[in-house]
Amino acid sequence: MSDFHLDDRIYDVIGEEGFARITAEFFLRVPKDDVLSAIYPEDDLEGAEHRLREFLVQRFGGPHRYSAQRGEPRLRARHMPFAIDQLARDRWVQRMGEAVTEAGFDDEVNRVLQAFFDASATFMMNRD
């Protein structure tokens, strides 16, 4: 598979089920992680998983349910109430990387997803 515009086709490659695996694997790790559990409210883990899954589906070429339900993503503004410093950013990227690896995609898909997660997490940083 060529990586030419693969980021626009990830949904076609892994589908709904692939994004469900990624987010499920990630949210299995959150309650056990001292940094991430402070960011994700315990009583909203299911909702957070759903929102992340819907956002990723939309971002990578699937149906635009996220925007239909929540409006424009405005990710930085939505995450401003949560303290996201370098440690939180790095831990989020680490746990998402583990989730992607556990989901079992090919190397090209992993590379595209990881690059997106790296850049997005850096963009979300709002504390020193």
C-alpha positions in Angstrom: 0.0 0.0 0.0 1.4 3.4 -1.0 1.3 6.1 1.7 0.3 8.7 -0.8 -2.6 10.4 1.0 -3.0 7.4 3.2 -4.1 9.7 6.0 -7.2 10.5 3.9 -7.9 6.8 3.5 -7.3 5.3 6.9 -11.0 4.9 7.5 -11.2 2.9 4.2 -8.4 0.6 5.5 -9.3 0.0 9.1 -13.0 1.0 9.2 -15.2 1.6 12.2 -14.0 -1.5 13.9 -10.4 -0.4 13.7 -11.1 2.9 15.4 -13.2 1.1 18.0 -10.2 -1.1 18.7 -7.8 1.8 19.1 -10.0 3.8 21.4 -11.0 0.7 23.5 -7.3 -0.2 24.0 -6.5 3.4 24.9 -9.3 3.7 27.4 -8.3 0.4 29.0 -5.0 2.1 29.9 -6.4 5.5 31.2 -7.7 4.4 34.6 -4.4 2.7 35.4 -2.2 5.7 34.3 -1.5 8.2 37.1 -1.1 11.1 34.6 -4.0 10.4 32.3 -6.5 9.4 35.0 -6.1 12.9 36.4 -7.2 14.4 33.0 -10.1 12.0 32.1 -12.9 12.2 34.6 -13.7 8.6 35.8 -17.4 9.2 35.4 -17.1 10.1 31.7 -14.6 7.5 30.4 -17.3 6.0 28.2 -18.3 9.3 26.8 -14.7 10.4 26.2 -14.1 7.1 24.4 -17.1 7.7 22.2 -16.1 11.3 21.4 -12.5 10.3 20.5 -13.7 7.4 18.3 -16.2 9.6 16.5 -13.6 12.4 16.0 -11.0 9.9 14.6 -13.5 8.3 12.3 -14.4 11.7 10.9 -10.8 13.0 10.7 -9.6 9.9 8.8 -12.3 9.8 6.1 -15.4 8.3 7.7 -18.8 9.7 8.4 -19.0 13.2 9.9 -21.0 12.1 13.0 -18.7 14.0 15.3 -19.4 17.4 13.8 -23.1 16.5 13.4 -23.3 15.8 17.1 -20.9 18.4 18.5 -20.2 21.0 15.9 -16.7 21.9 14.7 -14.0 20.0 16.5 -12.3 23.1 18.0 -9.9 20.6 19.8 -7.7 23.1 21.5 -10.6 25.1 22.9 -12.3 21.9 24.1 -9.2 20.7 25.9 -8.3 24.0 27.5 -9.9 23.1 30.9 -7.5 20.2 31.2 -3.9 20.7 32.2 -1.9 19.3 29.3 1.8 19.8 29.9 4.8 18.0 28.4 4.3 15.0 30.7 0.6 14.7 29.9 1.3 15.1 26.2 4.0 12.5 26.2 2.0 10.0 28.2 -1.0 10.4 25.9 1.1 9.8 22.9 2.7 6.8 24.6 -0.6 5.2 25.5 -2.1 5.9 22.1 0.9 4.3 20.5 0.4 1.2 22.6 -3.2 1.1 21.6 -2.4 1.4 17.9 0.2 -1.3 18.2 -2.2 -3.6 20.1 -4.9 -3.0 17.4 -2.6 -4.7 15.0 -2.5 -2.6 11.9 0.3 -2.6 9.2 3.3 -0.4 9.6 2.1 2.3 7.2 -1.2 2.8 9.1 0.7 2.8 12.4 3.1 5.5 11.0 0.3 7.8 9.8 -1.7 7.5 13.0 1.3 8.0 15.2 2.4 11.1 13.3 -1.1 12.5 13.7 -1.2 11.7 17.4 2.2 13.2 18.0 1.3 16.5 16.2 -2.2 16.7 17.8 -0.9 16.1 21.3 1.7 18.8 20.9 -1.0 21.2 19.6 -3.1 20.5 22.7 -0.4 21.5 25.2 -1.7 24.4 27.3 0.6 24.4 30.3 4.4 24.6 30.8 
